[in-house]
């Protein structure tokens, strides 16, 4: 009888997984729904970040604040990133489904808080911070989705879509608010906040049916190797800090973002 810790049993499982990973049946259709759910969530969150900047004057009149209040709204995401980015990275890699669900809920609660806050600046700012917390999961999720759910050939496309949709949200966030406000100067702000809250609700409804920690069978060799030989978060962190190419890329990206 073969024991649980037997090397032969381990090799047999590896061989079995490798034989399965060569077939297309391991690529679940669910993967595209997970990616779509994340894209709507990421799009919503980036719109929330940029909501008030394109309509600064209307925002100041609505909340009875000055320019410093607009800056506070904008800086919420920067503060949250500075304080929580490492935690977000760790949670996303270790508790993917839970972290993604938690971030979606934070974004949803934050957007609805801004809507129901009315002209209460402090409550609206708290809602903005709630959405800002969610950003720290968004930044690391495209790579996790690509690794756990997509084949090696699809990984680059998956990461590109997951990353670019966030930038698309910024662009739409600059265009749509001025249009809504200009068409309805009196009731434009509540309408804008309501629309963003509804968009933020969609990923939660979709996520209940789509988001899972990982597929039953790994879709690529990278995912398989991590299941067979898992490594700790800090092991990976130390490895990338020693990678010159990574550090150069990080420096260029940091310079671009500012």
Backbone as CSV, one residue per row, in Angstrom:
resi,resn,N_x,N_y,N_z,CA_x,CA_y,CA_z,C_x,C_y,C_z
1,UNK,0.850,-1.209,0.000,0.000,0.000,0.000,0.874,1.242,0.000
2,UNK,0.530,2.210,-0.827,1.346,3.425,-0.974,0.929,4.454,0.069
3,UNK,1.892,4.956,0.811,1.587,5.958,1.836,1.311,7.304,1.206
4,UNK,0.710,8.206,2.021,0.349,9.533,1.523,1.574,10.329,1.130
5,UNK,2.689,10.096,1.847,3.896,10.880,1.611,4.866,10.207,0.652
6,UNK,4.446,9.103,0.050,5.330,8.356,-0.840,5.755,9.174,-2.041
7,UNK,7.087,9.187,-2.369,7.560,9.913,-3.543,6.932,9.390,-4.823
8,UNK,6.699,8.059,-4.871,6.092,7.482,-6.070,4.700,8.031,-6.290
9,UNK,3.959,8.166,-5.191,2.614,8.725,-5.307,2.679,10.157,-5.821
10,UNK,3.654,10.937,-5.330,3.832,12.308,-5.796,4.138,12.356,-7.277
11,UNK,5.030,11.469,-7.725,5.394,11.451,-9.142,4.221,11.028,-9.995
12,UNK,3.431,10.087,-9.465,2.256,9.633,-10.211,1.261,10.770,-10.392
13,UNK,1.052,11.545,-9.350,0.142,12.679,-9.441,0.656,13.718,-10.433
14,UNK,1.965,13.971,-10.400,2.554,14.935,-11.326,2.342,14.478,-12.756
15,UNK,2.625,13.182,-13.006,2.453,12.659,-14.355,1.008,12.766,-14.794
16,UNK,0.089,12.478,-13.859,-1.324,12.564,-14.184,-1.717,13.987,-14.544
17,UNK,-1.254,14.960,-13.748,-1.572,16.365,-14.012,-0.978,16.815,-15.339
18,UNK,0.244,16.412,-15.624,0.887,16.829,-16.872,0.176,16.237,-18.077
19,UNK,-0.327,15.015,-17.919,-1.056,14.418,-19.036,-2.370,15.139,-19.266
20,UNK,-2.996,15.612,-18.174,-4.254,16.327,-18.292,-4.060,17.750,-18.798
21,UNK,-2.918,18.354,-18.413,-2.714,19.759,-18.739,-2.491,19.987,-20.230
22,UNK,-2.181,18.871,-20.949,-1.953,18.964,-22.385,-3.249,19.002,-23.169
23,UNK,-4.368,18.721,-22.529,-5.646,18.724,-23.205,-6.324,20.073,-23.027
24,UNK,-7.208,20.408,-23.976,-7.919,21.681,-23.930,-9.085,21.659,-22.945
25,UNK,-9.457,20.488,-22.464,-10.634,20.389,-21.591,-10.417,21.052,-20.230
26,UNK,-9.143,21.293,-19.879,-8.885,21.917,-18.585,-9.184,23.419,-18.582
27,UNK,-9.335,24.017,-19.760,-9.622,25.446,-19.842,-11.126,25.657,-19.694
28,UNK,-11.521,26.035,-18.502,-12.947,26.201,-18.221,-13.484,27.496,-18.818
29,UNK,-14.728,27.445,-19.276,-15.369,28.653,-19.813,-15.550,29.715,-18.727
30,UNK,-15.588,29.253,-17.499,-15.739,30.173,-16.374,-14.663,31.259,-16.370
31,UNK,-13.493,30.947,-16.929,-12.365,31.872,-16.863,-12.691,33.213,-17.504
32,UNK,-13.468,33.199,-18.586,-13.827,34.455,-19.261,-14.831,35.248,-18.442
33,UNK,-15.702,34.552,-17.717,-16.660,35.250,-16.853,-15.954,35.867,-15.646
34,UNK,-14.937,35.169,-15.130,-14.147,35.737,-14.036,-13.428,36.992,-14.512
35,UNK,-12.839,36.926,-15.702,-12.136,38.083,-16.254,-13.104,39.237,-16.493
36,UNK,-14.304,38.942,-17.019,-15.297,39.991,-17.266,-15.748,40.626,-15.957
37,UNK,-15.980,39.805,-14.941,-16.374,40.321,-13.617,-15.313,41.265,-13.076
38,UNK,-14.059,40.834,-13.174,-12.968,41.679,-12.699,-12.873,42.972,-13.504
39,UNK,-13.049,42.893,-14.815,-12.929,44.082,-15.662,-13.981,45.134,-15.310
40,UNK,-15.214,44.701,-15.074,-16.267,45.648,-14.686,-15.940,46.262,-13.326
41,UNK,-15.448,45.446,-12.418,-15.043,45.926,-11.095,-13.912,46.947,-11.201
42,UNK,-12.886,46.621,-11.972,-11.738,47.517,-12.134,-12.150,48.816,-12.823
43,UNK,-12.986,48.701,-13.849,-13.503,49.875,-14.565,-14.269,50.785,-13.611
44,UNK,-15.119,50.190,-12.784,-15.905,50.953,-11.811,-15.008,51.678,-10.824
45,UNK,-14.009,50.974,-10.310,-13.141,51.548,-9.283,-12.338,52.729,-9.808
46,UNK,-11.840,52.635,-11.028,-11.057,53.746,-11.581,-11.944,54.950,-11.884
47,UNK,-13.209,54.700,-12.236,-14.160,55.809,-12.416,-14.416,56.528,-11.090
48,UNK,-14.529,55.730,-10.019,-14.760,56.310,-8.699,-13.606,57.224,-8.307
49,UNK,-12.397,56.783,-8.582,-11.217,57.575,-8.236,-11.281,58.955,-8.874
50,UNK,-11.641,59.010,-10.128,-11.513,60.249,-10.886,-12.816,61.042,-10.924
51,UNK,-13.837,60.576,-10.207,-15.180,61.174,-10.295,-15.197,62.690,-10.188
52,UNK,-14.557,63.211,-9.158,-14.762,64.621,-8.818,-13.838,65.589,-9.549
53,UNK,-12.717,65.124,-10.029,-11.746,66.036,-10.652,-12.259,66.741,-11.902
54,UNK,-12.954,66.054,-12.829,-13.425,66.740,-14.040,-14.558,67.744,-13.777
55,UNK,-15.202,67.619,-12.612,-16.322,68.522,-12.277,-16.025,69.182,-10.928
56,UNK,-14.851,69.745,-10.808,-14.387,70.281,-9.526,-15.294,71.376,-8.978
57,UNK,-15.698,72.291,-9.840,-16.517,73.406,-9.363,-17.875,72.922,-8.851
58,UNK,-18.491,72.009,-9.595,-19.775,71.445,-9.162,-19.611,70.702,-7.844
59,UNK,-18.487,69.982,-7.695,-18.211,69.250,-6.459,-18.083,70.204,-5.276
60,UNK,-17.372,71.296,-5.471,-17.208,72.284,-4.396,-18.543,72.887,-3.994
61,UNK,-19.386,73.175,-4.967,-20.713,73.741,-4.666,-21.609,72.715,-3.977
62,UNK,-21.496,71.456,-4.388,-22.369,70.402,-3.865,-22.038,70.083,-2.414
63,UNK,-20.744,70.004,-2.096,-20.326,69.626,-0.744,-19.944,70.833,0.127
64,UNK,-20.015,72.018,-0.443,-19.646,73.246,0.278,-18.197,73.170,0.771
65,UNK,-17.298,72.853,-0.147,-15.882,72.724,0.190,-15.057,73.614,-0.738
66,UNK,-13.756,73.697,-0.454,-12.857,74.457,-1.324,-11.939,73.490,-2.078
67,UNK,-10.885,74.006,-2.675,-9.989,73.172,-3.475,-9.328,72.064,-2.656
68,UNK,-9.093,72.313,-1.382,-8.463,71.280,-0.543,-9.331,70.034,-0.428
69,UNK,-10.642,70.217,-0.476,-11.555,69.076,-0.427,-11.447,68.221,-1.681
70,UNK,-11.289,68.865,-2.825,-11.108,68.135,-4.087,-9.817,67.327,-4.032
71,UNK,-8.783,67.938,-3.486,-7.496,67.246,-3.358,-7.628,66.039,-2.434
72,UNK,-8.418,66.187,-1.362,-8.626,65.072,-0.437,-9.299,63.901,-1.137
73,UNK,-10.298,64.179,-1.950,-10.961,63.124,-2.711,-9.958,62.402,-3.607
74,UNK,-9.123,63.157,-4.298,-8.176,62.574,-5.242,-7.079,61.773,-4.546
75,UNK,-6.666,62.244,-3.363,-5.540,61.610,-2.679,-5.901,60.351,-1.904
76,UNK,-7.183,60.071,-1.784,-7.588,58.882,-1.024,-6.946,57.616,-1.580
77,UNK,-6.916,57.501,-2.898,-6.371,56.294,-3.517,-4.854,56.221,-3.329
78,UNK,-4.191,57.363,-3.336,-2.748,57.380,-3.127,-2.401,56.984,-1.701
79,UNK,-3.144,57.503,-0.740,-2.912,57.155,0.659,-3.159,55.661,0.891
80,UNK,-4.251,55.157,0.341,-4.594,53.749,0.532,-3.544,52.843,-0.104
81,UNK,-3.047,53.242,-1.267,-2.025,52.437,-1.938,-0.738,52.403,-1.120
82,UNK,-0.345,53.545,-0.614,0.891,53.626,0.170,0.818,52.751,1.421
83,UNK,-0.345,52.719,2.054,-0.493,51.998,3.324,-0.813,50.509,3.152
84,UNK,-1.503,50.151,2.067,-2.077,48.809,1.990,-1.633,47.979,0.794
85,UNK,-0.744,48.494,-0.054,-0.395,47.775,-1.282,0.247,46.415,-0.989
86,UNK,1.158,46.354,-0.009,1.804,45.084,0.322,0.793,44.078,0.872
87,UNK,-0.111,44.555,1.708,-1.150,43.682,2.243,-2.053,43.186,1.124
88,UNK,-2.401,44.073,0.200,-3.241,43.689,-0.930,-2.582,42.628,-1.788
89,UNK,-1.282,42.769,-2.015,-0.542,41.785,-2.795,-0.547,40.424,-2.105
90,UNK,-0.311,40.417,-0.803,-0.282,39.163,-0.045,-1.646,38.489,-0.030
91,UNK,-2.689,39.257,0.231,-4.037,38.684,0.279,-4.457,38.126,-1.070
92,UNK,-4.136,38.848,-2.144,-4.529,38.403,-3.475,-3.852,37.094,-3.849
93,UNK,-2.594,36.945,-3.466,-1.868,35.722,-3.817,-2.264,34.539,-2.938
94,UNK,-2.620,34.799,-1.676,-2.923,33.722,-0.741,-4.408,33.398,-0.660
95,UNK,-5.249,34.397,-0.747,-6.702,34.211,-0.599,-7.403,34.910,-1.759
96,UNK,-7.172,34.430,-2.953,-7.622,35.129,-4.154,-9.120,35.426,-4.153
97,UNK,-9.941,34.399,-4.029,-11.391,34.590,-4.113,-11.901,35.491,-2.990
98,UNK,-11.427,35.250,-1.771,-11.869,36.059,-0.626,-11.433,37.513,-0.777
99,UNK,-10.185,37.706,-1.228,-9.675,39.069,-1.395,-10.446,39.809,-2.479
100,UNK,-10.736,39.126,-3.577,-11.467,39.774,-4.672,-12.894,40.103,-4.257
101,UNK,-13.552,39.174,-3.574,-14.902,39.446,-3.087,-14.894,40.610,-2.098
102,UNK,-13.925,40.610,-1.187,-13.841,41.687,-0.212,-13.633,43.039,-0.861
103,UNK,-12.788,43.079,-1.900,-12.532,44.332,-2.599,-13.771,44.809,-3.345
104,UNK,-14.479,43.878,-3.968,-15.721,44.232,-4.670,-16.734,44.818,-3.697
105,UNK,-16.837,44.217,-2.515,-17.775,44.719,-1.512,-17.341,46.094,-1.006
106,UNK,-16.051,46.294,-0.789,-15.556,47.615,-0.359,-15.907,48.682,-1.393
107,UNK,-15.693,48.359,-2.651,-16.003,49.307,-3.724,-17.491,49.607,-3.780
108,UNK,-18.297,48.561,-3.634,-19.753,48.727,-3.668,-20.229,49.588,-2.497
109,UNK,-19.781,49.245,-1.291,-20.199,49.998,-0.099,-19.761,51.457,-0.208
110,UNK,-18.541,51.670,-0.689,-18.040,53.030,-0.828,-18.849,53.872,-1.790
111,UNK,-19.214,53.294,-2.931,-19.975,54.059,-3.924,-21.388,54.388,-3.424
112,UNK,-22.008,53.430,-2.742,-23.351,53.706,-2.223,-23.308,54.685,-1.044
113,UNK,-22.220,54.647,-0.267,-22.056,55.642,0.806,-21.975,57.043,0.221
114,UNK,-21.238,57.205,-0.869,-21.135,58.524,-1.498,-22.500,59.007,-1.983
115,UNK,-23.299,58.083,-2.499,-24.619,58.476,-3.003,-25.553,58.884,-1.858
116,UNK,-25.628,58.043,-0.823,-26.543,58.323,0.285,-26.025,59.416,1.217
117,UNK,-24.751,59.777,1.080,-24.201,60.849,1.911,-24.818,62.197,1.590
118,UNK,-25.376,62.335,0.402,-25.918,63.632,0.008,-24.818,64.670,-0.040
119,UNK,-25.002,65.770,0.648,-24.003,66.844,0.655,-23.024,66.745,1.830
120,UNK,-23.066,65.627,2.556,-22.170,65.421,3.695,-20.782,65.043,3.183
121,UNK,-19.855,65.963,3.236,-18.511,65.753,2.695,-17.764,64.641,3.426
122,UNK,-17.840,64.616,4.751,-17.092,63.631,5.540,-17.543,62.212,5.199
123,UNK,-18.853,61.991,5.124,-19.373,60.661,4.805,-18.994,60.259,3.385
124,UNK,-19.058,61.220,2.471,-18.660,60.938,1.091,-17.176,60.596,1.005
125,UNK,-16.367,61.275,1.814,-14.934,61.016,1.823,-14.645,59.614,2.376
126,UNK,-15.395,59.206,3.392,-15.241,57.848,3.922,-15.582,56.825,2.844
127,UNK,-16.648,57.096,2.099,-17.002,56.217,0.988,-15.905,56.139,-0.057
128,UNK,-15.277,57.287,-0.325,-14.164,57.318,-1.274,-12.993,56.471,-0.764
129,UNK,-12.727,56.516,0.519,-11.662,55.703,1.107,-11.992,54.213,1.027
130,UNK,-13.262,53.870,1.195,-13.668,52.470,1.070,-13.346,51.941,-0.323
131,UNK,-13.668,52.732,-1.336,-13.358,52.333,-2.709,-11.851,52.285,-2.933
132,UNK,-11.130,53.197,-2.289,-9.674,53.244,-2.441,-9.013,51.983,-1.902
133,UNK,-9.566,51.423,-0.840,-9.019,50.183,-0.284,-9.075,49.066,-1.314
134,UNK,-10.163,49.041,-2.101,-10.338,47.987,-3.101,-9.259,48.028,-4.173
135,UNK,-8.711,49.198,-4.434,-7.705,49.338,-5.476,-6.491,48.437,-5.226
136,UNK,-6.181,48.176,-3.979,-4.988,47.409,-3.641,-5.105,45.929,-3.988
137,UNK,-6.297,45.469,-4.256,-6.492,44.120,-4.782,-6.509,44.153,-6.305
138,UNK,-7.097,45.186,-6.872,-7.207,45.308,-8.326,-5.849,45.268,-9.003
139,UNK,-4.872,45.951,-8.450,-3.571,46.093,-9.096,-2.857,44.767,-9.306
140,UNK,-3.136,43.770,-8.463,-2.416,42.504,-8.530,-3.251,41.364,-9.115
141,UNK,-4.520,41.599,-9.336,-5.416,40.523,-9.750,-5.220,40.034,-11.187
142,UNK,-4.953,40.910,-12.178,-4.814,40.394,-13.562,-3.800,39.266,-13.687
143,UNK,-2.675,39.366,-13.007,-1.644,38.328,-13.090,-2.128,37.036,-12.443
144,UNK,-2.830,37.147,-11.315,-3.335,35.954,-10.629,-4.369,35.241,-11.493
145,UNK,-5.266,35.996,-12.102,-6.277,35.392,-12.974,-5.613,34.695,-14.156
146,UNK,-4.640,35.348,-14.764,-3.946,34.768,-15.917,-3.240,33.470,-15.534
147,UNK,-2.598,33.462,-14.384,-1.842,32.278,-13.965,-2.746,31.123,-13.581
148,UNK,-3.832,31.417,-12.870,-4.654,30.342,-12.320,-5.714,29.827,-13.276
149,UNK,-6.157,30.667,-14.221,-7.314,30.279,-15.009,-7.067,30.174,-16.515
150,UNK,-6.003,30.754,-17.018,-5.790,30.794,-18.464,-4.555,30.009,-18.871
151,UNK,-4.536,29.587,-20.132,-3.379,28.867,-20.650,-2.207,29.830,-20.827
152,UNK,-1.042,29.268,-21.039,0.157,30.098,-21.222,0.018,31.001,-22.444
153,UNK,-0.647,30.513,-23.484,-0.821,31.306,-24.697,-1.769,32.484,-24.481
154,UNK,-2.667,32.358,-23.510,-3.655,33.404,-23.255,-3.223,34.378,-22.160
155,UNK,-2.135,34.075,-21.466,-1.744,34.859,-20.291,-1.486,36.326,-20.626
156,UNK,-0.731,36.579,-21.683,-0.399,37.955,-22.053,-1.652,38.751,-22.388
157,UNK,-2.568,38.133,-23.143,-3.818,38.802,-23.488,-4.637,39.084,-22.241
158,UNK,-4.687,38.128,-21.333,-5.467,38.282,-20.104,-4.957,39.433,-19.253
159,UNK,-3.634,39.477,-19.044,-3.037,40.546,-18.239,-3.236,41.895,-18.917
160,UNK,-3.118,41.933,-20.242,-3.299,43.196,-20.978,-4.714,43.722,-20.827
161,UNK,-5.701,42.842,-20.988,-7.105,43.255,-20.844,-7.374,43.727,-19.417
162,UNK,-6.928,42.932,-18.446,-7.171,43.268,-17.046,-6.522,44.566,-16.615
163,UNK,-5.386,44.904,-17.228,-4.678,46.139,-16.863,-5.227,47.352,-17.607
164,UNK,-5.517,47.183,-18.886,-5.946,48.319,-19.704,-7.356,48.783,-19.374
165,UNK,-8.202,47.875,-18.876,-9.573,48.280,-18.557,-9.591,49.291,-17.426
166,UNK,-8.583,49.220,-16.544,-8.489,50.201,-15.467,-8.200,51.585,-16.023
167,UNK,-7.321,51.646,-17.021,-7.016,52.920,-17.676,-8.228,53.412,-18.452
168,UNK,-8.973,52.484,-19.050,-10.202,52.852,-19.758,-11.190,53.510,-18.804
169,UNK,-11.264,53.014,-17.591,-12.149,53.613,-16.584,-11.761,55.043,-16.280
170,UNK,-10.452,55.310,-16.208,-9.997,56.694,-16.007,-10.497,57.584,-17.136
171,UNK,-10.316,57.093,-18.392,-10.718,57.900,-19.550,-12.203,58.207,-19.546
172,UNK,-13.014,57.173,-19.297,-14.466,57.376,-19.246,-14.820,58.280,-18.071
173,UNK,-14.086,58.140,-16.965,-14.333,58.974,-15.796,-14.065,60.443,-16.035
174,UNK,-13.198,60.742,-16.984,-12.950,62.139,-17.334,-14.012,62.692,-18.283
175,UNK,-14.614,61.817,-19.095,-15.545,62.256,-20.129,-16.990,62.320,-19.638
176,UNK,-17.438,61.273,-18.942,-18.852,61.140,-18.593,-19.341,62.152,-17.554
177,UNK,-18.632,62.360,-16.427,-19.152,63.302,-15.428,-19.475,64.697,-15.963
178,UNK,-18.603,65.333,-16.756,-18.968,66.655,-17.285,-20.222,66.635,-18.156
179,UNK,-20.416,65.527,-18.885,-21.612,65.415,-19.736,-22.864,65.351,-18.877
180,UNK,-22.837,64.518,-17.845,-24.005,64.374,-16.961,-24.296,65.683,-16.237
181,UNK,-23.254,66.330,-15.730,-23.442,67.587,-14.994,-23.953,68.691,-15.907
182,UNK,-23.433,68.773,-17.121,-23.849,69.836,-18.045,-25.297,69.661,-18.483
183,UNK,-25.762,68.417,-18.575,-27.150,68.158,-18.972,-28.133,68.374,-17.829
184,UNK,-27.639,68.304,-16.586,-28.517,68.493,-15.433,-27.726,69.169,-14.311
185,UNK,-27.517,70.477,-14.395,-26.687,71.181,-13.408,-27.168,71.034,-11.973
186,UNK,-28.473,70.949,-11.757,-29.010,70.879,-10.404,-28.929,69.467,-9.816
187,UNK,-29.356,68.479,-10.592,-29.395,67.108,-10.076,-28.342,66.202,-10.671
188,UNK,-27.362,66.768,-11.327,-26.352,65.967,-12.011,-25.463,65.161,-11.082
189,UNK,-25.061,65.761,-9.965,-24.145,65.068,-9.058,-24.779,63.821,-8.440
190,UNK,-25.988,63.898,-7.867,-26.613,62.663,-7.350,-26.803,61.619,-8.440
191,UNK,-27.163,62.068,-9.644,-27.347,61.121,-10.745,-26.038,60.427,-11.089
192,UNK,-24.953,61.183,-11.130,-23.641,60.620,-11.433,-23.237,59.592,-10.382
193,UNK,-23.414,59.929,-9.114,-23.041,59.021,-8.031,-23.904,57.764,-8.035
194,UNK,-25.161,57.908,-8.412,-26.065,56.755,-8.492,-25.626,55.811,-9.614
195,UNK,-25.301,56.359,-10.767,-24.854,55.533,-11.895,-23.598,54.754,-11.530
196,UNK,-22.663,55.409,-10.879,-21.425,54.734,-10.497,-21.687,53.655,-9.448
197,UNK,-22.638,53.888,-8.559,-22.974,52.888,-7.544,-23.616,51.658,-8.186
198,UNK,-24.463,51.879,-9.177,-25.095,50.752,-9.886,-24.046,49.927,-10.620
199,UNK,-23.110,50.598,-11.287,-22.035,49.883,-11.988,-21.207,49.067,-10.999
200,UNK,-20.966,49.616,-9.816,-20.179,48.917,-8.797,-20.915,47.702,-8.236
201,UNK,-22.235,47.659,-8.374,-23.028,46.537,-7.864,-22.967,45.327,-8.786
202,UNK,-22.782,45.568,-10.076,-22.798,44.490,-11.071,-21.756,43.411,-10.784
203,UNK,-20.498,43.755,-10.474,-19.502,42.697,-10.223,-19.840,41.790,-9.044
204,UNK,-20.517,42.324,-8.030,-20.884,41.490,-6.890,-21.892,40.427,-7.319
205,UNK,-22.887,40.835,-8.100,-23.904,39.892,-8.568,-23.261,38.827,-9.454
206,UNK,-22.389,39.257,-10.358,-21.705,38.306,-11.236,-20.738,37.422,-10.461
207,UNK,-20.033,38.020,-9.501,-19.010,37.285,-8.771,-19.549,36.131,-7.952
208,UNK,-20.775,36.247,-7.465,-21.384,35.162,-6.689,-21.424,33.881,-7.503
209,UNK,-21.614,34.005,-8.810,-21.746,32.834,-9.679,-20.445,32.462,-10.398
210,UNK,-19.478,33.347,-10.422,-18.291,33.092,-11.244,-16.986,32.923,-10.469
211,UNK,-16.770,33.702,-9.421,-15.453,33.726,-8.766,-15.236,32.473,-7.922
212,UNK,-14.141,31.794,-8.189,-13.693,30.643,-7.414,-12.184,30.777,-7.191
213,UNK,-11.626,30.120,-6.164,-10.182,30.258,-5.899,-9.306,29.817,-7.057
214,UNK,-9.635,28.680,-7.684,-8.859,28.155,-8.804,-9.655,27.039,-9.482
215,UNK,-9.326,26.686,-10.716,-10.030,25.574,-11.373,-9.635,24.235,-10.770
216,UNK,-10.393,23.187,-11.075,-10.100,21.865,-10.518,-8.777,21.325,-11.051
217,UNK,-8.481,21.613,-12.315,-7.238,21.160,-12.938,-6.460,22.383,-13.394
218,UNK,-5.181,22.504,-13.062,-4.388,23.670,-13.468,-4.378,23.839,-14.988
219,UNK,-4.495,25.074,-15.479,-4.554,25.311,-16.922,-3.191,25.486,-17.589
220,UNK,-2.118,25.582,-16.813,-0.795,25.787,-17.393,0.271,25.236,-16.453
221,UNK,1.485,25.114,-16.952,2.566,24.515,-16.176,2.977,25.365,-14.970
222,UNK,2.872,26.681,-15.093,3.222,27.553,-13.976,2.300,27.318,-12.792
223,UNK,1.001,27.264,-13.077,0.023,27.022,-12.020,0.216,25.649,-11.409
224,UNK,0.510,24.665,-12.247,0.733,23.313,-11.761,1.952,23.241,-10.844
225,UNK,3.043,23.866,-11.250,4.273,23.827,-10.453,4.078,24.506,-9.105
226,UNK,3.242,25.537,-9.059,2.995,26.213,-7.781,2.159,25.342,-6.844
227,UNK,1.304,24.496,-7.421,0.530,23.584,-6.585,1.416,22.481,-6.023
228,UNK,2.335,21.985,-6.863,3.215,20.901,-6.441,4.294,21.401,-5.487
229,UNK,4.836,22.567,-5.796,5.937,23.115,-4.994,5.628,24.562,-4.615
230,UNK,4.680,24.766,-3.701,4.287,26.130,-3.329,5.418,26.881,-2.644
231,UNK,5.488,28.185,-2.914,6.502,29.032,-2.286,5.812,30.132,-1.496
232,UNK,6.467,30.585,-0.444,5.906,31.632,0.397,5.944,32.991,-0.284
233,UNK,5.116,33.890,0.225,5.030,35.244,-0.333,6.374,35.957,-0.248
234,UNK,7.035,35.842,0.916,8.294,36.561,1.101,9.423,35.960,0.283
235,UNK,9.325,34.682,-0.023,10.319,34.063,-0.907,10.253,34.685,-2.293
236,UNK,9.023,34.841,-2.797,8.833,35.486,-4.102,9.247,36.948,-4.056
237,UNK,8.926,37.622,-2.954,9.264,39.042,-2.830,10.779,39.249,-2.861
238,UNK,11.503,38.402,-2.147,12.968,38.507,-2.143,13.549,38.215,-3.524
239,UNK,12.917,37.273,-4.236,13.414,36.893,-5.558,13.282,38.040,-6.562
240,UNK,12.131,38.728,-6.540,11.940,39.798,-7.521,12.776,41.033,-7.185
241,UNK,13.069,41.228,-5.895,13.916,42.363,-5.514,15.362,42.169,-5.986
242,UNK,15.731,40.918,-6.242,17.064,40.628,-6.751,17.103,40.578,-8.281
243,UNK,15.920,40.708,-8.900,15.828,40.653,-10.363,16.023,42.052,-10.943
244,UNK,17.121,42.261,-11.659,17.436,43.585,-12.191,16.403,44.055,-13.211
245,UNK,15.908,43.143,-14.035,14.912,43.512,-15.042,13.619,43.984,-14.384
246,UNK,13.232,43.275,-13.314,12.026,43.684,-12.595,12.201,45.065,-11.975
247,UNK,13.345,45.291,-11.343,13.583,46.570,-10.688,13.606,47.712,-11.703
248,UNK,14.166,47.456,-12.887,14.177,48.473,-13.933,12.767,48.779,-14.414
249,UNK,11.963,47.717,-14.604,10.568,47.901,-15.013,9.784,48.656,-13.946
250,UNK,9.990,48.294,-12.675,9.294,48.961,-11.577,9.661,50.431,-11.506
251,UNK,10.939,50.733,-11.725,11.401,52.131,-11.704,10.763,52.944,-12.820
252,UNK,10.691,52.352,-14.012,10.073,53.050,-15.160,8.582,53.271,-14.919
253,UNK,7.910,52.245,-14.364,6.474,52.363,-14.094,6.213,53.410,-13.023
254,UNK,7.030,53.406,-11.972,6.872,54.386,-10.903,7.080,55.801,-11.423
255,UNK,8.048,55.968,-12.295,8.306,57.274,-12.886,7.149,57.737,-13.751
256,UNK,6.527,56.757,-14.471,5.384,57.090,-15.325,4.172,57.530,-14.502
257,UNK,3.899,56.756,-13.442,2.736,57.061,-12.587,2.978,58.315,-11.782
258,UNK,4.252,58.544,-11.370,4.574,59.746,-10.602,4.461,59.513,-9.115
